[in-house]
Amino acid sequence: MTNFIPIFPLNIVVFPNENLNLHIFEPRYIELVNECIQEKKTFGIPVVLKNKVQEYGTMIEIVEVAKKYASGEMDIKTKGLKVFRILEQIKEIPGKLYSGAIVNYPQNVENGTDKMMKKVMQYVHKLHEILKVKKAFGKEREHIKSFEVAHHVGLSVEEEYEFLKLKDELHRQEFLKRHLLKAIPVAQGVVMLQEKIKLNGHFKNLSGFDL
C-alpha cells in the first residue's frame, strides 16, 4: 500500500505500540495536529539524523489531547502504529504550513522465538541490575516484543534507527542480543570505575606483601 501522509520530523525514534507524549508549539504542527484530530487521521514521525530527514519513520495515532493552551499550543498523548518508508518527500503542500510524504509500509515479519526473547530479557535484566535500574515490563519474558525493549538497553538514536529498519522480529532479537553482550561488560567497567573513585581518599585496610 502506498499513500500520502502529513509528517512531523523529529530527532527521535518512535517504535510501534510506543506511548509518546508531545508538546506541540510550532504553528505548522499545531495545524497538522488539529487537522488530524478533526479528520480522525494519523500522521508520520520520520527520524531526523544530522539535520536530515531519514527514509524510515513510524505512523502516529493521537490518543488524547491532554491540555490546550490559549496560544494554540497543546500537550498530546500519542501511540506508535506501524513503520513506514518514505518514497518521496513533499516539502510544500498548497495551503498547508506542514510538509508530507508519499510512503509505503514494509511488511513486519513476526518470526521471533520465545527462546531467543527469553535470553534477550535475561541480558536486559542483567544490564539493569548492574546499573541499578528498575523497569517492569509487565509480561512474561518470552511474551515481550523487541520494540518494547529497545528504548531500555542504551542504544544511541542512530542505533535505534537501524533497529527500526529491521523488518523481522528474529533479526531485531538478534540485534538486541549482540548489543547487550557488548553493553554489559562496558556497564560493569563503569560501575567498577565509580567504586574506585568513591574509595579514593578513604582509609584503606590493606595487607602488605612479604617480598
C-alpha positions, 0 to 999 in steps of 0.5 A, spaced: 500 500 500 502 506 498 499 513 500 500 520 502 501 522 509 502 529 513 509 528 517 512 531 523 520 530 523 523 529 529 530 527 532 527 521 535 525 514 534 518 512 535 517 504 535 510 501 534 505 500 540 510 506 543 506 511 548 509 518 546 507 524 549 508 531 545 508 538 546 506 541 540 508 549 539 510 550 532 504 553 528 505 548 522 504 542 527 499 545 531 495 545 524 497 538 522 495 536 529 488 539 529 487 537 522 488 530 524 484 530 530 478 533 526 479 528 520 480 522 525 487 521 521 494 519 523 500 522 521 508 520 520 514 521 525 520 520 520 527 520 524 531 526 523 539 524 523 544 530 522 539 535 520 536 530 515 530 527 514 531 519 514 527 514 509 524 510 515 519 513 520 513 510 524 505 512 523 502 516 529 495 515 532 493 521 537 490 518 543 488 524 547 489 531 547 491 532 554 491 540 555 490 546 550 493 552 551 490 559 549 496 560 544 494 554 540 499 550 543 497 543 546 500 537 550 498 530 546 498 523 548 500 519 542 501 511 540 506 508 535 502 504 529 506 501 524 513 503 520 513 506 514 518 508 508 518 514 505 518 514 497 518 521 496 518 527 500 513 533 499 516 539 502 510 544 500 503 542 500 498 548 497 495 551 503 498 547 508 504 550 513 506 542 514 510 538 509 508 530 507 510 524 504 508 519 499 510 512 503 509 505 503 509 500 509 514 494 509 511 488 511 513 486 519 515 479 519 513 476 526 518 470 526 521 471 533 522 465 538 520 465 545 527 462 546 531 467 543 526 473 547 527 469 553 535 470 553 534 477 550 530 479 557 535 475 561 541 480 558 536 486 559 535 484 566 542 483 567 544 490 564 539 493 569 541 490 575 548 492 574 546 499 573 541 499 578 535 500 574 528 498 575 523 497 569 517 492 569 515 490 563 509 487 565 509 480 561 512 474 561 519 474 558 518 470 552 511 474 551 515 481 550 516 484 543 523 487 541 520 494 540 518 494 547 525 493 549 529 497 545 528 504 548 531 500 555 538 497 553 542 504 551 542 504 544 544 511 541 538 514 536 542 512 530 542 505 533 535 505 534 534 507 527 537 501 524 533 497 529 527 500 526 529 498 519 529 491 521 523 488 518 523 481 522 522 480 529 528 474 529 533 479 526 531 485 531 532 479 537 538 478 534 540 485 534 538 486 541 542 480 543 549 482 540 548 489 543 547 487 550 553 482 550 557 488 548 553 493 553 554 489 559 561 488 560 562 496 558 556 497 564 560 493 569 567 497 567 563 503 569 560 501 575 567 498 577 570 505 575 565 509 580 567 504 586 574 506 585 573 513 585 568 513 591 574 509 595 579 514 593 581 518 599 578 513 604 582 509 609 584 503 606 585 496 610 590 493 606 595 487 607 602 488 605 606 483 601 612 479 604 617 480 598 
